[in-house]
Amino acid sequence: MVAPDPVDARLLAVLAESGRAAVHEIAQRLGMDPREAAMRLITLSGSGLPLLVGVECDPNGLRRALANAAAYGNYMGPPSSGPYAVHQSGPHHVSGPHQVPYGPPNPPSQPFPAQPQATWGPPQTAGWVRADQPQPRPVSRTGKIGSALEAESLEGAHLSIQLVEVVDPADFLFTAAGYKLAEGERAVVVHTEVTNTSQVPYTSLPDMYLVLVTKTGETVTKAPVSLSSRPAHKLGVQPGETAGGHTVFVLPDTTDVIQVRWSVRPEVDLNTLVWTVED
């Protein structure tokens, strides 16, 4: 067997400490994206190591979420075949020593609720209203550092997300935590706070799809590190709670950052929030 790379080695070391853990918990301890952690663990499992990668969920809650998403046209069908799939509706667990096929069965079909008549606008936006009802107040999706913007999670949780601070450069924080930047690189630290203003739990990692947008239109994703002086986000935000966290980015020293962007999906959609970063 080929020796694992340093990231794989750290994953296996954390898993070996407990013998059984949720993937998102391992990823959080290492400051990684849970999707990357899951992919690496599945690959390691297939290489012959004595570990199992699985998934758990609330079946009824998952069916309701799928039915609601389908009713509003947000469900795009089951994921395409590939090396792995990650679902945020339930914790992923890894343990050993056996190996099983990975991938959830297709959920049972659910009836679509009848749609109201005389409506207009994209689903789940301010324009999605009955003709005989007043239109809700517009929701701002753009702001500057310090602004709190509103969004809605895939589960229907109403969120208020504030971009508290952008530390650029943050090389001193990065190196103080024991990390080393390569020649020509710099670190950026983004502090955000998420308030769940609804009665629906928010179950995702708050900065899962938080990215930096450069002057050339490219995006920079989070680095798989966490700083002791600037704690990372924890998974989920309960109703009525406010949770803060810091996200670390590593990028070329000459790159100009013009925006911070938050989304509930990997792609940009109606819930995407954008904050302008001024020099």
N, C-alpha and C positions, 0 to 999 in steps of 0.2 A: 504493500500500500504506500502511495506517495504521501509524504508528510504534508499536513494541511498548511495553508498560508496563515499569516498571523491573525487575521480576522476570524477564520474558521477555528483556529486554536483557542482564541478567547471565548468564542461561542461554546465550544466543547468543554472548556474549563468551568464556565459558569453553570452549564447543565450538569456537569459531573458533581458539583457541590451539593445539589439537591436530588438528582436522579429523576425528577419530574417537575416540570414548570411550564407555564404558558409562554408561547412564543413572544407575545407582546411584552411580558415581564422581562424576559431575557434581553429583548431588544432595548427596552427602556434602561436597563442597568448598563448597557454598553453604549447607549446613545445612538442606536441604529434605527433605520426604518424597519418596522416589523415585516414588511414584504421581503426585504433583502435577507433578514434573518431567517424567515421561513424558507426562502429559496435555497439558501446555503445549507440549512439543516436537512432539507429534503435531498439535496445533492449528496450530502455526507451519508445520509441513510442509505442511498442507493449504492454507495461505494463499498458497502459491507460492514460499516461500523454498527455496533449493537445499540441502535436507537430507533425509536418510532416517532413519526410526526403525524399528529391527528388533529381533529377539529371537533368542537362541541358547540351546541347552540340551543336556544329555546325554540323548539319546533313551531309552536303556535305563534310566537312573536315574529319568527322569521316569515311564516306564511302570511301574516297580516301585513308585514312590511312589503313583501313582494306584491300582494294584492293591491295595496295602496299605490305603490310605484307604477304598477301596470295601468291602474285606473287613470293616472295622470300622464301616462305616456313616457315615464322615466325609465321603465324597466326594459332593457335592451335584449333580454333573453339570457339563457345560461352562458357562462364564459366559454370562449373557444378553447379547444384542446391545447395543452401546452405543458411545460414541465411542472408548473405549480399554479395554485389559485389561492388567494387570501381573501377571507370574508371577515368583515368587522363585526358581524352580528353576534359572535360568540368567541370565547377565548380559545386559542390554539394551544395544544399541549404536546410536549415531546417527552418521550421516555424510552426505555429499552426493555428487551433486546430484539423484539420481532419487527417485521416490516410488513406493511399492508398497502394495497393500492390507495392512492391519494386522489380525492376528488369527490364532492358531494353528489348524491343523486339529484335528478331534476325534481323540483318541488311540485306537489300536486297543483293542478290548475284551480284557480279561484274565479268566481263570477265577478264580472266588472260591474261596479255600481253605476246606475243610470246617471248620465250627465245632465246638468240643468240646461234648459233652453235659453235662448237669447243671451248668449255670453260672447265675450270677445277677449282677445289678448292671449299671450302664452300662458299655459297652466302654471299655477303657483306664483303668479306675479300680480302686481297691483292692477293689471288690466283684466284679470280673470274674475269678473264680477257679474252678477245678474243685472239685467237691464233696469229692473225696478229697485235696485239697491244703490246707495251712495258709494262712490269709488273710494277705497282706502287711501290714506295719505301716502304720497310717494316715499319710497325707501332709498336713501342715498347709498350707493355702493362704492363711492370714492371719497377720499379725504387726504389729510396730511398727518404727519407724525403727531400723536396725541389724540387723534380723532377716534371715536368709537363708532363702528359701522355695524349694521344688522344683517344677519343671514339666517338661513334655516338649514338644519342638518337633514340627512337622508331619512332619519327616523321621525322628522317633524319637530325637533326641538328648536325653539327660537333662541338665537344667540346674539349677544352683543359683544363684538370683538374690538378691543382697543389696542392700537399700536402705541405702546408706551415709550419705547426708546429704540434707536438704532445706533449702535456703537461701531463706528467705522473710521479708522481701523481699530480692531480689538486684539492686535497681536500680543499685547502685554497680558491680557486675560487668557489667551490661548496658551502662551508659553508658561504662564504661572501655574496652569493646570497640569503641566508635565508633557505637553505636546510640542512638536517641532514643525515649523513651517518650512517648506522647501524654498529654494532660491526663487525669487520672483512671485511669491504668494503672500496674500494677506488674509487675515481673519475678520469676519464681521459677525457681531452678535445682535440679534433682534429680540426684544422683550415684548411679549404680547400678553394680554389678559382676556379671558373668555368668561362671560357671564351667561348662565343658562336662565333665561327669563320665563321659561315655560314649565309645565309639569311633566315634560317628557325627558328622560335621561339622555344625555349626549354621550355616546359610547365610544367615540373614536379618539385618536390622539389629536389634540387641538392643532398641532403644527404639522400634521401628516403631509399636507400639500402646500405648506408655506414656502414660497420661493422668492428670490430676488430677480428683478428684471433689469437687464443691462441696457445701456444706451443703444446698442445694436439690435435690441429685441430678443436676445437670448435669455434663458432662464438659468438660475443657479439653484440647485437643490441643496437641502441641508446636509451637513457633514455628520457622519456617524460618531460624534463625540459629545460629551457633556462636561460642563465646567463646574467644579465644586463651589466656586464663588458665585455662579449664576445657574441655579438649578434648572434642569430641563422640565418640560411639560410632563405631567402624568396622564395616564389614560383616563378619558372620560371626565364629564362635568355633570354633577347631579343637579336636579331642579333647584333653583334659587341660589346656587353656589357660584362663586367667582374663583377661577383658577388661573394662576400666572405661570409663566415659564419662559425660558430663554432658548433660542435656536441659534446654532452656530453654523456659519457658512465659511468655506475656504474657496478663494477665487484668485485669479491672476491680479497682481498688484496694480496693473494699469487699467483694469476694468472699471468703467463708470457705472454705478448703480443709480437708477432713476426711480424705481418703484419697488414696493414690497407687495406681494400678491398672495391672497389666501383663498383657497377653494375647498369645497367638500368632495371634489372628485379630482382625478389627475388632470382632466381637461377643464378649460374655462367654460363656465355656464352662467345662468342667471343669478346664482348665489355668490359668484366670485367678487371678492372685495379687493380694492386697489388703493394703496396709499402712495402718494408722491413723496419722494425723497429729494429735498432741496440741498444744494451745497451750502 
